[in-house]
Amino acid sequence: MLLAFDTASPTVTVALHDGSDVVAEATAASTMRHGEQLAPLIAQVLAEAGRTPAELTGIAVGVGPGPFTGLRVGLVTARTMAHVLGVPVHGVCSLDPLALEAVETGTVSGTFVVATDARRKEVYLASYDDRGTRLAEPVVDRPAVLATEAPAVGEGAALYPDFFPDRDEPLRPSAGWLARGVVAGRFAVLDPEPLYLRRPDAEIPKAPKAVLSDETPRP
């Protein structure tokens, strides 16, 4: 039993996979309350499937890119549960499940991009081949810089239609597709560490430069 969840987007998503397919999936009704919503959603999908945490054999978690706070909630929960239950945890780039869903549902054909909202009027973007395999590491920049005529999925493409004219759903990651991709071996598995593409806003201030006075000896 694989428990999967992603907190890299404004919406928390959780799913349970029994080795054959997804048996329960839930998405938060509201946004931006990751810390309050993740644990109840995990309990909900386990209850819907009639399973207990002790039956889990692995955990899959989206590692971003995404906002620091949301990612921290998901990754700390994944590592803690994996440690307590003694099961492996599989980190996955949060753009990859969007790509897999787009390919498997026939939304795209050929090469395409996934663009998600990075806030600050920027997007996270990665390119994929026709099987949904990522071709390079994701990047973050202004939509005008990353603009493309290629098919695009993700909320970032929807927010900036002038720069992504050939856009479609899905918009946000699905834990169901995250679980399916991990079970099928379709994703590059990463350590459960946050995939940050920006430096944090708060930085440790540098030591002030020494000010030489008239009496300070000079070399």
C-alpha positions in Angstrom: 0.0 0.0 0.0 1.5 3.3 -1.1 0.4 6.5 0.4 1.1 9.6 -1.8 0.6 13.3 -1.2 1.7 16.6 -2.6 1.8 20.0 -0.8 3.7 22.0 -3.5 0.7 23.7 -4.9 -2.0 25.8 -3.1 -4.1 22.6 -2.9 -3.2 19.6 -0.7 -3.8 16.3 -2.5 -3.6 12.7 -1.0 -4.1 9.2 -2.5 -3.7 5.6 -1.6 -2.6 2.9 -4.1 -3.0 -0.8 -3.4 -0.4 -2.0 -6.0 -3.1 -2.3 -8.8 -4.6 1.2 -8.8 -5.6 4.1 -6.7 -8.3 3.0 -4.2 -8.9 6.4 -2.5 -8.1 10.0 -3.3 -8.9 13.3 -1.7 -8.2 16.9 -2.4 -8.5 19.8 0.0 -11.6 22.0 -0.5 -9.8 25.2 0.3 -6.3 26.4 -0.3 -3.2 27.6 1.6 -3.9 25.7 4.8 -1.5 22.8 4.3 -0.7 22.2 8.0 -4.3 22.0 9.0 -5.5 19.8 6.1 -2.8 17.2 5.4 -3.3 14.9 8.4 -7.1 14.8 8.1 -6.9 14.0 4.4 -4.5 11.2 5.1 -6.9 9.8 7.7 -9.8 10.2 5.2 -8.2 8.2 2.4 -7.1 5.5 4.7 -10.6 5.2 6.2 -12.3 5.2 2.7 -10.1 2.3 1.7 -10.5 0.5 5.0 -6.8 0.5 5.7 -4.6 1.5 8.6 -1.2 3.2 8.6 0.4 -0.1 9.7 -0.5 -1.6 6.3 1.5 1.0 4.4 4.6 -0.2 2.6 5.8 3.1 1.2 5.2 6.8 1.0 5.5 9.1 -2.1 5.7 12.8 -1.7 6.0 15.8 -4.1 9.3 17.7 -3.4 8.4 20.8 -5.4 9.3 23.2 -6.7 6.9 25.2 -4.7 6.5 27.6 -1.7 8.7 26.9 1.3 5.9 26.5 3.8 3.8 24.1 1.9 6.7 21.9 0.9 7.9 21.8 4.5 4.6 20.5 5.7 4.5 17.6 3.2 8.1 16.6 3.5 8.3 16.6 7.3 5.1 14.5 7.4 6.5 12.1 4.8 9.8 11.6 6.6 8.2 11.3 10.0 5.6 8.7 8.9 8.3 6.7 7.0 10.6 6.7 10.1 7.8 5.6 12.5 6.4 2.9 10.1 9.8 1.7 8.9 8.9 2.2 5.2 10.7 3.9 2.3 9.8 7.4 1.2 10.0 8.3 -2.5 10.5 12.0 -3.4 9.2 13.1 -6.8 9.4 16.5 -8.7 5.9 17.9 -8.4 5.8 18.8 -12.1 6.2 15.1 -13.1 2.7 13.8 -12.1 1.2 16.7 -14.1 3.1 15.5 -17.1 2.2 11.9 -16.6 -1.5 12.7 -16.3 -1.4 14.9 -19.4 0.1 12.0 -21.4 -2.0 9.2 -20.1 -5.3 11.1 -20.5 -4.4 12.2 -24.1 -4.3 15.9 -23.3 -1.0 16.3 -25.1 1.0 14.6 -27.8 4.6 15.1 -28.7 6.9 17.2 -26.6 5.3 19.7 -24.2 6.0 21.7 -21.1 4.5 21.8 -17.6 4.3 25.3 -16.1 3.1 25.9 -12.6 2.6 29.1 -10.6 5.7 30.3 -8.8 4.1 33.5 -7.5 6.0 36.9 -7.9 4.7 36.9 -11.5 6.9 33.9 -12.4 6.4 30.3 -13.3 8.2 27.0 -12.7 8.7 25.2 -16.0 10.1 21.9 -17.3 10.0 20.2 -20.7 8.9 16.6 -21.3 8.9 14.1 -24.2 5.9 12.3 -25.6 6.0 9.7 -22.8 6.0 12.3 -20.0 9.7 11.9 -19.2 11.3 15.1 -18.0 14.1 16.3 -20.4 15.9 18.7 -18.0 15.7 20.1 -14.5 12.9 22.6 -13.8 13.6 26.3 -13.9 11.9 29.4 -12.6 11.6 32.7 -14.5 9.1 35.3 -15.8 6.5 33.9 -18.3 7.9 36.2 -21.0 11.3 34.6 -20.8 9.9 31.0 -20.8 7.1 31.6 -23.3 6.6 28.8 -25.8 4.2 27.7 -28.6 4.5 24.1 -27.5 1.6 22.5 -25.7 1.6 23.4 -22.0 -0.3 22.2 -18.9 -0.3 23.5 -15.4 -1.6 26.5 -13.5 1.2 28.7 -14.7 0.2 28.3 -18.3 -3.4 29.1 -17.4 -2.4 32.2 -15.6 -0.3 33.6 -18.5 -2.2 32.7 -21.7 -0.4 35.3 -23.8 2.9 33.4 -23.3 1.4 29.8 -23.4 -1.2 30.0 -26.1 -1.6 26.1 -26.5 -2.5 25.4 -22.9 -4.7 22.8 -21.2 -5.4 20.9 -18.0 -4.4 19.4 -15.6 -3.6 22.5 -13.6 -2.3 21.2 -10.2 -0.6 17.9 -9.2 -2.8 14.9 -8.4 -1.7 12.5 -5.7 -3.4 9.8 -7.6 -1.1 10.3 -10.6 1.9 10.7 -8.2 1.1 7.2 -6.8 0.5 5.6 -10.2 3.8 7.0 -11.5 5.9 5.8 -8.5 4.3 2.3 -8.6 4.9 2.0 -12.4 8.5 3.3 -12.1 7.7 6.3 -14.4 9.5 9.0 -12.3 13.0 9.7 -11.3 13.0 9.1 -7.5 14.6 11.8 -5.4 15.5 12.2 -1.8 12.6 13.7 0.3 14.2 17.1 0.4 12.7 20.3 -0.9 13.4 21.2 -4.5 13.9 25.0 -4.0 14.7 27.0 -7.1 15.0 30.3 -5.2 16.9 31.4 -2.2 14.8 32.1 0.9 13.5 35.7 1.3 15.1 35.9 4.7 18.9 35.6 4.7 21.5 35.8 7.4 22.9 39.3 7.3 26.5 39.6 6.4 29.0 41.0 9.0 29.4 44.7 8.7 32.5 46.0 7.1 35.1 47.5 9.4 35.3 51.3 9.3 38.8 52.7 9.4 39.2 55.7 11.6 42.1 58.2 11.4 43.7 56.4 14.3 43.4 52.9 12.8 46.8 51.5 11.7 46.9 50.9 8.0 48.9 48.2 6.3 
